[in-house]
Amino acid sequence: MSTDAQQTAGRPVVFRNGLVLTMDDSHTVLPRADVLIVGDRIAEVGEALAVPEGTLEIDAAGGIVMPGMIDTHRHMWQTAMRGYGADWTLTQYFVWYYLESGKLFRPEDVYAGNLLAATEAIDAGVTTTVDWSHGLQTPQHADAAVDALEAVPGRFVLAYGNLQQGPWEWATSPGFRDFVTRRVHGKGDMLGFQMAFDVTGDPTFPEKAAFEVARELGVPVTTHAGVWGATNDDGIRLMHENGFMTEETVYVHAATLNRDSYNRIAATGGSVSVSTESEQSAGQGYPPTWQLRQHDIPVSLSMDTSVWWSGDLFSAMRSTLSADRSREHLEAHGRQETVTHCHLRAEQVVDWATRGGARALGMDSLVGALTAGRKADVVLIKNDASPVMFPVIHPYGHVAFQAQRGDVHSVVIDGRLVKHDHRLVDVDLAAARAAVARTIEHLIERMGADAWAKGMNPDIPETKVLDNPYTYTQWDAGSAQWKH
């Protein structure tokens, strides 16, 4: 344990004089208040709190104290390839991982990706992350995923999946059952569990077997729904007709569904994990918050995968606000109308990034708000060296549009200080760097350097230039005509 960790371990912590976004039921904002943490719980929130002797005091003046953010869908194992697919479409992602090279990942490669992803999550103030882990080809891969999550002092939910097999195969295997018994049972709220698989709309509904396993084990299902060309309304209908849509079900993306499907989700109490950067770029469909709001469907936010995009929820909040408002304006313009007031506000997306994630994961009584008795997952956004961090006039707007991951000053998870004064506490970043380097070396060796380079540089479609009768290059005064 590092010196910093030794000095803070077990001590109460108090954030002093911060602007506190409680995200409680009333969204109470306290302009200058303290948040006291004793053990793994928030003990008290208020002004000028008396604290136990030996309490570590963190000056939050000029900063924003808020609940830790919650990402409900991130393929953490792919983080070892950070940025590799920056120019991909969803089709190219499917080809690379599902058909060609995803099978090259060894257990140690899943470990490397998870270790790096878990570390970057807590560094960015994401205190709970769902590891949508569909690279678990064997129970040994699953063991490696959990080993990495348990090596980092964050709160995680393992969403078990296997893109190399149908869910009716891996979910019913003895190895899967054994893994759940060995690695999930008894872990408490620091390691949650979901089953992660998609429903293609095949009328025979082969996924039914996996749903039955989930029901038997009493665990939620998270599924990519409403993804253009992959999952559609038939999948939602089959889930509903067979009684497998519940309030615990998390539908990821849900971007290309019809009104009937949204009605089924709303009626059964499920929620949608929106990955706006992903939906905007990859092709799942237009980010659906503008439709989810109409149906009053609960929303949480997610980043999807760092093989393409950033791994922080500041980007998720910013892009979600922008996409929703863009669509609202576009729809109004199509009706020859003008939007004079935005319906989606910064306050709402901050809720989605915190409390919304807690609700989606069935953890609303534990995390997602700063109230006495909840688990102490707390983030301080403060950066005295940044001109962007003052003045803080509209706190929700500041979090959503102004703050960045570099402004995360301190992070407490389950009462443990894991980041302080912009530096991670007792986290071995060098080990993650070395593990990821070995994974990249392995992939290049197995694929070959040429195939590796080509994979990240897909062909650019041919561009056709349209004729433009109003394009001219030169006026010839002698002939009194344009020369083309």
RAKAVEN-V561642 format. One record per backbone hydrogen bond with DSSP energy under -0.5 kcal/mol. CO is the residue of the C=O (numbers start at 1). NH is the residue of the N-H. If there is no record, write none. Layout:
<<CO & NH> <CO & NH>>
This chain:
<<2 & 6> <3 & 7> <4 & 8> <5 & 9> <8 & 11> <12 & 56> <13 & 37> <14 & 16> <14 & 58> <15 & 35> <16 & 60> <18 & 20> <18 & 33> <19 & 21> <19 & 65> <20 & 22> <20 & 30> <21 & 67> <22 & 370> <24 & 27> <28 & 22> <29 & 31> <30 & 20> <33 & 18> <34 & 46> <35 & 15> <36 & 43> <36 & 44> <37 & 13> <38 & 41> <40 & 376> <41 & 38> <41 & 43> <42 & 373> <44 & 36> <46 & 34> <52 & 55> <55 & 57> <56 & 14> <56 & 58> <57 & 59> <58 & 16> <58 & 60> <60 & 63> <63 & 19> <64 & 66> <64 & 381> <65 & 21> <66 & 379> <69 & 127> <69 & 128> <70 & 72> <71 & 130> <73 & 304> <74 & 76> <74 & 132> <75 & 78> <76 & 79> <77 & 80> <78 & 81> <79 & 82> <81 & 84> <83 & 86> <85 & 88> <89 & 93> <90 & 94> <91 & 95> <92 & 96> <93 & 97> <94 & 98> <94 & 99> <95 & 99> <95 & 100> <96 & 101> <96 & 102> <101 & 104> <102 & 105> <106 & 109> <106 & 110> <107 & 111> <108 & 112> <109 & 113> <110 & 114> <111 & 115> <112 & 116> <113 & 117> <114 & 118> <115 & 119> <116 & 120> <117 & 121> <118 & 122> <119 & 123> <120 & 124> <121 & 124> <121 & 126> <122 & 125> <125 & 69> <125 & 127> <127 & 155> <128 & 71> <129 & 131> <129 & 157> <130 & 74> <130 & 132> <131 & 133> <131 & 159> <132 & 134> <133 & 136> <133 & 161> <134 & 163> <135 & 137> <138 & 141> <138 & 142> <139 & 143> <140 & 144> <141 & 145> <142 & 146> <143 & 147> <144 & 148> <145 & 149> <146 & 150> <147 & 151> <148 & 151> <149 & 152> <152 & 154> <154 & 156> <155 & 129> <156 & 192> <157 & 131> <157 & 159> <158 & 160> <158 & 194> <159 & 133> <160 & 196> <161 & 136> <162 & 165> <166 & 169> <166 & 170> <167 & 171> <170 & 173> <173 & 177> <174 & 178> <175 & 179> <176 & 180> <177 & 181> <178 & 182> <179 & 183> <179 & 184> <180 & 184> <180 & 185> <184 & 187> <187 & 190> <188 & 191> <190 & 156> <192 & 158> <193 & 220> <194 & 160> <195 & 197> <195 & 222> <198 & 200> <202 & 205> <205 & 208> <206 & 209> <207 & 210> <207 & 211> <208 & 212> <209 & 213> <210 & 214> <211 & 215> <212 & 216> <213 & 217> <214 & 218> <214 & 219> <220 & 195> <221 & 250> <222 & 197> <223 & 225> <223 & 252> <225 & 254> <225 & 255> <226 & 228> <226 & 255> <226 & 256> <227 & 230> <227 & 231> <231 & 227> <232 & 235> <232 & 236> <233 & 237> <234 & 238> <235 & 239> <236 & 240> <237 & 241> <238 & 242> <239 & 244> <240 & 243> <244 & 246> <246 & 249> <249 & 251> <249 & 271> <250 & 223> <250 & 252> <251 & 273> <252 & 225> <252 & 254> <258 & 262> <259 & 263> <260 & 264> <261 & 265> <262 & 266> <263 & 267> <264 & 268> <265 & 269> <265 & 270> <266 & 269> <270 & 298> <271 & 251> <272 & 274> <272 & 300> <273 & 253> <273 & 275> <274 & 276> <274 & 302> <275 & 278> <275 & 279> <276 & 280> <277 & 281> <278 & 282> <278 & 283> <279 & 283> <279 & 285> <282 & 90> <284 & 228> <287 & 290> <288 & 291> <288 & 292> <289 & 293> <290 & 294> <291 & 295> <292 & 296> <292 & 297> <293 & 296> <298 & 272> <300 & 274> <301 & 72> <303 & 305> <304 & 75> <305 & 308> <305 & 309> <306 & 83> <307 & 85> <312 & 316> <313 & 317> <314 & 318> <315 & 319> <316 & 320> <317 & 321> <318 & 322> <319 & 323> <320 & 324> <321 & 325> <322 & 326> <323 & 327> <324 & 328> <325 & 329> <326 & 330> <327 & 331> <328 & 332> <329 & 333> <330 & 334> <331 & 335> <332 & 335> <332 & 337> <333 & 336> <338 & 340> <343 & 345> <345 & 348> <345 & 349> <346 & 350> <347 & 351> <348 & 352> <349 & 353> <350 & 354> <351 & 354> <351 & 356> <352 & 301> <352 & 357> <353 & 70> <354 & 358> <355 & 359> <356 & 360> <357 & 361> <358 & 363> <358 & 364> <359 & 362> <363 & 366> <363 & 367> <366 & 375> <369 & 371> <371 & 374> <374 & 42> <375 & 377> <376 & 378> <376 & 415> <377 & 68> <378 & 412> <379 & 66> <379 & 381> <380 & 382> <380 & 409> <380 & 410> <381 & 64> <383 & 386> <386 & 389> <387 & 390> <391 & 393> <393 & 395> <394 & 398> <395 & 399> <396 & 400> <397 & 401> <397 & 402> <398 & 402> <398 & 403> <404 & 407> <405 & 408> <407 & 382> <407 & 409> <409 & 422> <410 & 380> <411 & 418> <411 & 419> <412 & 378> <413 & 416> <416 & 413> <416 & 418> <418 & 425> <419 & 411> <420 & 423> <423 & 420> <424 & 426> <427 & 429> <428 & 432> <429 & 433> <430 & 434> <431 & 435> <432 & 436> <433 & 437> <434 & 438> <435 & 439> <436 & 440> <437 & 441> <438 & 442> <439 & 443> <440 & 444> <441 & 445> <442 & 446> <443 & 447> <444 & 448> <448 & 452> <449 & 453> <450 & 454> <451 & 455> <452 & 456> <453 & 456> <454 & 457> <459 & 461> <464 & 466> <468 & 471> <470 & 472> <474 & 476> <474 & 483> <475 & 477> <476 & 480> <476 & 481> <481 & 476> <483 & 473> <483 & 474>>
